[in-house]
């Protein structure tokens, strides 16, 4: 199967950051002033606390995402990094913190690359199938400059219900290697199942019949009596026959 990858931007992305000496509750004022607290970390690199301007970060992130190289400029140096993680507010979705991963441009790294589904599946458009995307990302190993921005999965090859596209079906690339297991399913098309209402209709009909019988005057079940009171049967108890009564009759 032929698979396309979307290459990362070839333009050099630079972003100015400032060394940060503010932590904890004081970070709130930084955010109000338009800055985002961040950390730079990586192998053989001492973690460094910095801040980045929000308005400058957003355009760079839209281009680089989590797969592109960004050069951070601070303290008269330029450090190549990748945006590893964004911490966001659970309600407002505002960016609270950024993790920058320092990289060595000469060494291969592993990172997750998003999957992008393209094309039209005959199994979906003509046979009523439902497309299931079972992998949002694939683990890729490559030199930082060769990591694709996205891996496109062409579903036009999926023509039958039940058909799948696995990692093993993807074309090999000379620039990167997919480390996700070969048998992992990326997308599949399954038959559309309609919910059956037969059982629910039968249950409703049973309830209606029961109500009609009660209206016609059928006696209620004995266990319908209020708690603590015996159920009434409608019959008077018979008088007990005593031995003296029998003697008078004789």
Residue pairs with C-beta under 8 A, 6 or more apart in sequence:
1 154
1 157
1 165
1 169
1 170
1 171
2 154
2 171
3 151
3 152
3 153
3 154
3 170
3 171
4 118
4 151
4 152
4 154
5 113
5 148
5 149
5 150
5 151
5 152
5 173
5 176
6 116
6 148
6 149
6 150
6 151
6 152
7 148
7 149
8 64
8 67
8 68
8 69
8 145
8 147
8 148
8 149
9 63
9 64
9 68
9 149
11 63
12 71
13 60
13 63
13 64
13 68
13 69
13 70
13 71
14 70
14 71
14 72
14 73
14 78
15 52
15 56
15 57
15 60
15 70
15 71
15 72
15 73
16 52
16 53
16 56
16 72
16 73
16 74
17 38
17 40
17 50
17 51
17 52
17 72
17 73
17 74
18 35
18 50
18 51
18 52
18 74
19 48
19 49
19 50
19 74
19 75
20 30
20 37
20 38
20 49
20 50
20 51
21 49
22 29
22 30
22 37
23 49
27 37
30 36
30 37
30 51
31 37
31 94
31 96
34 53
34 54
34 55
35 51
35 52
35 53
35 54
36 51
36 52
36 53
36 54
36 57
36 95
36 96
36 97
36 98
37 49
37 50
37 51
37 96
37 97
37 98
38 49
38 50
38 51
38 52
38 97
38 98
38 99
38 100
39 47
39 48
39 49
39 50
39 97
39 98
39 99
39 100
40 47
40 48
40 50
40 72
40 79
40 81
40 100
40 102
41 47
41 48
41 99
41 100
41 101
41 102
42 81
42 101
42 102
42 103
43 102
43 104
45 102
50 72
50 74
50 100
52 98
54 95
57 95
57 98
60 70
61 83
61 86
64 70
64 82
64 83
65 83
65 114
65 149
66 82
66 83
66 84
66 111
66 112
67 82
67 111
67 113
67 114
67 147
67 148
67 149
67 150
68 82
68 83
68 147
68 149
69 80
69 81
69 82
69 103
69 105
69 144
69 145
70 80
70 81
70 82
70 83
70 100
71 78
71 79
71 80
71 81
72 78
72 79
72 80
72 81
72 100
79 102
80 102
80 103
80 105
80 144
81 100
81 101
81 102
81 103
82 100
82 101
82 103
82 109
82 111
82 144
83 98
83 99
83 100
83 101
84 99
84 100
84 101
85 98
85 99
86 95
86 97
86 98
86 99
87 95
87 96
87 97
87 98
87 99
88 94
88 95
88 96
89 96
103 109
103 144
104 144
105 143
105 144
105 145
106 143
107 143
108 141
108 142
108 143
109 141
109 142
109 143
109 144
109 147
110 139
110 140
110 141
110 179
111 139
111 140
111 147
112 137
112 138
112 139
112 140
113 137
113 138
113 139
113 140
113 147
113 148
113 149
113 150
113 151
114 136
114 137
114 150
114 151
115 133
115 135
115 136
115 137
115 138
115 150
115 151
115 153
115 186
116 150
116 151
116 152
116 153
117 131
117 133
117 152
117 153
117 155
117 187
118 152
118 153
118 154
118 155
119 154
119 155
119 156
119 157
120 155
120 156
121 129
121 131
121 155
121 156
121 158
121 159
121 189
122 156
122 158
122 159
123 129
123 158
123 159
123 160
123 161
123 163
123 189
124 130
124 131
124 155
124 158
124 189
127 160
127 161
128 191
128 192
129 161
129 189
129 190
129 191
129 192
130 189
130 190
130 191
130 192
131 155
131 187
131 188
131 189
132 187
132 188
132 189
132 190
133 186
133 187
134 185
134 186
134 187
134 188
135 180
135 184
135 185
135 186
135 187
138 151
138 167
138 178
138 180
138 186
139 178
139 179
139 180
140 147
140 148
140 151
140 176
140 177
140 178
140 179
141 176
141 177
141 179
142 175
142 176
142 177
143 175
146 175
146 176
147 176
148 173
148 175
148 176
151 170
151 178
153 165
153 170
153 186
153 187
155 165
155 187
155 189
157 165
158 164
158 165
158 187
158 189
160 189
161 189
161 190
161 191
162 188
162 189
162 190
162 191
163 188
163 189
164 185
164 186
164 187
164 188
164 189
165 185
165 186
165 187
165 188
166 182
166 183
166 184
166 185
166 186
167 178
167 180
167 181
167 182
167 183
167 184
167 186
168 182
168 183
170 178
170 186
214 220
222 231
223 231
224 231
225 231
225 232
